[in-house]
Amino acid sequence: MHLPDEAALHGVAAALWKVLSGGLVFYFQGPVGAGKTAFIRQVLRSAGIKGAIRSPTYTLVELYTQSNLYLYHYDLYRFFDPFEWVSSGFDEFFNNASVAFIEWPEKAQGVLPPADILVAMDYAGDGRSFNATALSQKGLQCLISWKNELA
């Protein structure tokens, strides 16, 4: 879909929050500035997170807790080797009570938990292109509910 402005991005993010469930893993791909962090930040705002929502560019992960869900926002941009993921111990955070939003998953390709939904974002004129693809049965169920919420 095409997101012509920030309001459209916010609407898609708010709809996702309404259908999220624990155990989901999202990969976010796209160039720097395509809106990946802005989208995740809006999902967190829709969840009711108050205060600063920092980009995990330097910390690698930020945790937010809401409605019995642990929302993890990862940014792997600064990884130089996929095995940095292995040594980080982040695998311990993946369970049925967590939702993982992972930016730059290609930086840890082959060692990350598999994605349920792949979100690809890019520049498209003054707006952004946004494409979500289900990669698992659980991801497909979420994507169907998400599309119904947007209808």
N, C-alpha and C positions, 0 to 999 in steps of 0.2 A: 504494500500500500504506500501511498504518498502521504507524507506528513508535511503540510505546507508551512506550518508555524509551530511555535512552542505550545500553543493551546491544544493542537491536535496531538502532539507528543504526550502532553499531560493526560488527555482523554484516554489514549491507548494504555498508558501506564496505570491509570486509576482502574480501568477495566481489568487489567491483569491482577491487581491486588485483590479484587473481589473474588477471584477464582483460584488463588494460590492455595496449595496444600503442601504439607511437609514431604520431604524426600525428593523434591524436584531440583534438577541441576540445569541451569541455563548457561549456554556459551554465548558471548557477545563478540561479534567480529565486525571490523570496519576500520577505516583510517582514523588517525588522530583527528579529533574535532567533529566526528560524524554524529555525536549525540549519545554514545553508549552510556557514559557516566550520567549525563543529564536525564536519560530515561530511567536508569536505576534509581537515581536520586528521587525522581517523581514517584516511582513505585513506593519507596520508603516514606515519602511525604503522605501518600495516599493511605499508607498503613497507620498513619498517626504519629510518626516519629517527629519529635520537636527538636529544636536547636540545630546545631551545626551537623551537616551530613558531609563528612570529608571524603574526598577521593582517596582511595587506598594506594595511590601511585607510589608512595614511599613506605608506607606501613605494610603493604601487600594485601592486607585484609582488614576490614572493619566489620564489627558485629553489631547488630541491632536486634532487640527482642521485642516482639509485639504479638499479642493474641496467641500465646503459647507456641509461637514459631521463632526460631533463631534464623535471622536473615543475615547471610554472609555475603559481603561484597568484596570480591577479589579483583586485583589489578596486577597482572603478571607481566606488564610491559617491560619492567626492568630485569626480568629473568634473562640469563645468558645461556642457561643449560636446563633442560627439562628436569634433571635430577635435583635441581634446587627445590622443586615441589616435594620430592621424596624426603629430603632432609628437613623440610619445614615442619613436618608433622601435621599439616593441614588435613590429611585424610581422616583424622580423628573427628573432625567436625561434621562429617557427612553421615546423616541418619534420618529417620522418619520425622524428626521434629525440626529439621533444618531445610532452608531453601538457599541454594548457592547461585549467585550471579557472578560469572567469571568472565572478565574482560581479558583479551589477548590469550585465549586458550591455546593457540598454536605455539606459544612459548613453552608449554609443558606437554606438548603432544606426546601421546603414548603412555603417560603416567597419570593423567587426570582421571577421575571417575567419569564414566560416559555421560554425555549430555542427554537430557530429555527433550530440550528445545534449543535449537540454534537460532539466534537472532542476528541477522545481518543488516547493518545500517550503512548508509553512504550518503554523499551529497547528491542532491537532485534539484538543480536550479536554486531557488531561494530556500527550499525546504530540505527534507531528507527522505530517502527511500527506506522502507522498513519491511523486512521479510522475516517471518517466524516460521520455522519448519520443525515439525515433530520428529524426534528420532527414537522414540520409544512409545509403548502403549500408554504409559502414564502421561507422557508428553502430549500424545494425541488427544487424550481425554481433557487435559488442561487447555489445549489449543481450541478444541471444539467449544468448551465452556467460555473461553476468552472471546472467540468470534461471536458467540451468542450474546455475550454481554455488550459487545460493540454494536450489535444490530439495533 
